């Protein structure tokens, strides 16, 4: 079990969150801002990011930053530009949450559209690699940097490219944890289980969403793993852990 997080503060920490416009990303961004973090809101839909920005400002929390980016089409140079912009604005990065994801389609492998496969892989696997790689120099400038992934185990029929990408993302997390352990940068993942999000509705359209956990009810584990309190690395935290 994670420790009691009620006393955890994130004052002066700079945290980048992908998929910050809604769902889990939005909830974690608000929770981090409430605890004093300066949050960089990354997503592709500007008006959603602006709504999160306004909510943070209206609550009197530290002023966030908005960074629009479409992960499906972003190139390596776009991520290098992000590195430069964050370095110029903040000089470091204390936390990175790779949260953005895209289902694509629930289709048998035999008939899975090849172009769609590449797009889903780009968003769910290549983008976290490119973003994390670009941010490592910024993370190394922090006295207590943390890297975190939103995990999802979908290694069963019809999950196609999404299931493969998320499995690859977990391997990436564990490899990165081993490589960065000597730099004192913990790298972990959170498998949130069934959560009431737009993404979940797309995947399970017939499900009664009212029975599911709300995103804001699971933010404590994310806050803990993005704080300087965490010492574990290479772990995937499931609901039974928090």
N, C-alpha and C positions, 0 to 999 in steps of 0.2 A: 504493500500500500504506500501511496505517496504521503509525505508528512502534511500536517495542517498548513494550508497555504494562506490563512487569514492575515498573517503578519508579513507575508512576502511583499516587498516593494520593488518596483522596477525603475525607480527614479534615475534620470539621466541616461537610461539605456536607449539605444537606437535599434529598433527592431523592424525588419522588412517582412511583410506578410503578403503572399500571393493569393489570389482569389479572395481579396479583402472586401469585395463589394457586397457579398451576401453570405448566408449560411455560416459555416464554422469559421471561415476567415474573418467575416465581419464581427462575429461574437468574440473571437480571440483578440481582434484589434481593439475593440471597445474595452475588453477586460484589461489589456496591457496598458492602454491609455489611462484608464481609471487608476491604475497603480503607479502612474508617473512616467511611463515610457513615451518616447517620441516614436510614433509609428509611421512607417512608410507604407502607404496603401497601394499595392500593385494589382492591377486588373485590367481587363479590356473594355469595360463599360464605364465611361467617365461619369455619367450621372449617378450611378450607384456608388462610386467612390466618393463623389461629392456629398452624397447623403450621409455616408459614414463620417466624412470630414466635418460636416456641419454638426452632427450629433456630438462629436468629440469637443469641438469648439464651444458649443452651447452648454456643455457640462463643465467648462472651465478647465479641462485637462490640457496637457501639453499640445502645442500646435503640431498636427501631423503633416505629412507630405503626401501628395498624390503623384503616382508614377504610372500613367497609362501604358500598357503593353499587351499586345496580342501574342500570346505564347505560341500559337500555331504558326505564325509567320515570322517570328523574331529570328534574327540571324546571330551568329557569334559576335559580330561587331555591335549589334544592339545591346548585348549584355556587357560588352566592354564599355560602351557609352554609359550604361547604368552605373558601372563601377566608378567611372570617372566622376559622374554627377554626385554620387553619394560621397565620394572622397572629398570633392570640392565643398560640399554642403556641410558634412558632418565629421569628416576625417577618419571615420571608423564605422564598423558595424558590430553591434553587440549580440544580435540575434537574427536568425533567418528561419522562417517557417515556409517550407514548400508545401502549400496547401491546395493550390489550384488543380482541378481535374476536369476531365471531360469523358463522358461515357462513350460517345460515338454511336454504337449500335450493339444490341444483343443479338448476334448472328452466328450460326454455325461456321466454323473455320472454313469448311469446304466452299462456302459461297460468300465469304467475307470480302467486301470490296477492297481491292488492293490500295487504292488511293486513300480511302478512309482509314485503313490500317496505318499508313504512314502518318496521317494527321493525328490520330489518337496517340501514337507513339511519340510524336513530336511534343504534344502537350503534357503527357503524363510521365514521360521518361527522359526524353532529350532535353526538354526545357529545365527540369530540376538539375540535370547535370550541368548544362551551360550556365545557369544562374549561379549555382553553388560554386562552380569553378571560378567564375568571374568575381565572386564575393569573398573567396578565401583570403586574398591579400587584405581586404578590409577587416575581416574577422580576426586576422592575426594581429591587427593593430589594437584590438580590444583586450583589456586585462582579463575579461571573463566571457568570451564569446560562446554562443550556443547555436547548434543547428538542429532543426526539427522537421520531420515529415509527417503528413497526415496519411496514414496507411489504410489499406483496404485489402482483405484477403478474398479474392474472387477467382480461385483456381478451380473452377468447375465449368460445366458445359454452358456454352453460349455467351460467356463473358468476353471472349475474343481478345482483341487488342488491348482493351482496358485491363483485363485480368493479367495478361502477360506483362504489360507495362508496370502495373502495381507490384507484381512479384519481382520484377527487375529493380524497381525503386527500393524495395527492402534490401536486396543484395547490395545495391549502391550505398545505402545507408550504413550497412555493416562494414563494407570495405572502407568507406570514408571514416567511420568511427575508429577503425584500426589505424588508419593513416594519420589521423589528427589527435590521437590519444597523447602522443608525445608533446603535442602543442597545447595540451590542456584545454582542448575544445571538445566537449561532449557532443555526440551526435546520436539522436534517438528518434523514435517514431511513436505516434499515437494512433491506435486503431480505435476509433470512437464508437464502433458498433452502429446500430440503427439510430439515425438522428433525423429530426424533422427538417429536411432541407429540400430545396428545389431539385437538387441532384437526385436525392432519394426518390422523389416523386416521379422523375423521369425513368428511373430504374424499376420502380415498383408502383405503377400507376393505379393499381387496384387496392393498395394498402390503405388502411385507416391511419392517416398521419397523426391524428389526435392522440393516438396511443404511444407515439414515439417521444423520445427524449428531445427537449429543445436544445439548440446549439449553445445557448447561454448557460445551460446546466452542466456542461462538460468542460468549461474553460479552465477550471482550476489546474488540471493536469498540464495543460499547455503553458499556463503561467509558471508553474513550477519548473518545467523543463526548459523554459526560456530565461529563467532566473539564475543568479549565481549560487543558488542553494543546491542545485543538482550536481551530483558527482558521477552518477551512472552514465555509461556510454554503450552504444551498440544494442540497446534494448528496444523492444516494441511494447508499449504500455497498452493493455486492453482494459475494458471496463472493470474487470475484477481487481485491477490494480489501483483503481481510484474511485 
